[in-house]
Structure formats: structure tokens, C-alpha cells
Amino acid sequence: MSLSGEDARRIAHAIAFGHAYWKHVAEANEFGELITQSTFEQLILETLLYPEKSRPLRLKRTAFWSANEGLLVIHNPIDPDLGTAYWPAEGRHEFESLF
Amino acid sequence: MNSRAYSNPQQATETGPFLASTEAVALPLAGRQALLIHQSLNELLHGIRGIHVFSQVGMSKPALKGIFDPLSAWIRAQEADADGLPIATFDHPFSVAQIRALRNTIELVMLDLGQEEFSTRTGFSLAEAAALLDRFNTALLYPLRIDRQSQAVAH
């Protein structure tokens, strides 16, 4: 799965400035330190553009996995935030078992 | 609805109202429900951080993996419909302890992912998950023979 740069930037911005920042960065501190929404957006953008792996899921969702960052991004076109981004406890297994 | 909740119906009167935790219960699952359970287990085992699995779910992580791995293999082997859902029914008996753990798993994942993420991460709605919770609860409460249709609540 590959996204155009424009689509990737639009999706990364929506996710970074949606619920995912507060839930996974600010509250759960999954990254390990507090980062800004702009930094989060950049991590999401890099994952969308240069994932180690990506694959389509049910309901027109798409998962993008960055092993370097341990970051999983799920694009969901019908979600108001266009998806989510988080650092799963066991990222590769989480990614591979998504449907 | 279950056609037979006990492997041996006599056992209900012998052991009192509680099902023995190791007893096998027939609980055939539509492919859609089987996949929802799989996705919930995936979140519990691999996604959500900070869960104390045994104390919060009532079953150890390896024991849950013992449910997850065969279910995963079954799902991958099935023919899927246009929505990516397994067409076949998962007709594998669960123990009472497993049903209780699966019920707890789904509830925990619903609450952790919440309205904002449940659908994006699992591919199912919270309403579908709630319906599955109801089905598990009905199976677990089968010994009480509750007639939900005709028994009114007295206040």
C-alpha cells in the first residue's frame, strides 16, 4: 500500500491532532517522553510514507507498521480523526494479527 | 442461542448453580463473532499496554494464547465473504473458564479502546461487541434458567 504525499500529510495531520495524541502520547506516555503534536505528526507521516510493512484491513482500513519507531498507524477513512497511531505492547504481532 | 449449554445436563443439579470451570460448553460462533473475539484477544495480548492479564481477565497470558493461536489459524484457513468475514461457523467447545475469560477480555478491550478507537482497531462496532458480551453472559448464567421474556422485575 502506498499513499501519495498529499494524502499521507492530510492523514498524518488529522491523526496527530485528533484523539490519538491525548490518549497515547499525553496520557499513556507510550512514546516514553512527551512530544509535541507536530513531532507526533512527523512520526506518523514517516510511518505512512516509509512503513516497514503495510497492508489493507477490513472496511477499507489500512495498517502501517514502523519497526524503527515501534509505531502502528491505522488509517480509517470513515473515522473523524481518519484513524489512530499508537505504540502497541507487541507491535509486530499486533500488526500481523489485525484483520 | 445455545442448543446445549452442558455437556451433561444432569451436572447442573449435581453441582448447584455454578458450571464447573473445566466443563465444555457448546457455543458455536458465527464467523463474524469468531473474528471479533480474535481481534479482541489480539488487542489484549499484543496491543494494549499496562494490563495485568491474570488479575483482570482471570486467565494467564499463555492460556489465552492457547485460545488465540488455534482461532487465528482457523480464521486464516477460512473462506471469507465480501466483507472479509469468515463464512464458516467456529464450532469448538469452550470451557466455562474460557468463556468467562473471553467475556472479560471483550469488556476490557471495549472499555480501553472506547468509542474513539474500538472500531478503527478491531473492525467491529461497540454494539456488536456488546451483543457478544450478552451472549457470553447468557451462556454463563444458563444454570439459572432465567426466562427473560416472561419474568417481570418487581419493584
Interface residues (C-beta under 8 A of the other chain):
Chain A: H19 K23 A28 E30 L57 R58 L59 R61 I74 N76 D79 D81 G83 T84 Y86 W87 P88 A89 E90 G91 H93 E94 S97 L98 F99
Chain B: L35 H38 Q39 N42 E43 L45 H46 G47 I48 R49 G50 S72 I75 D83 G84 L85 E116 E117 S119 T120 R121 G123
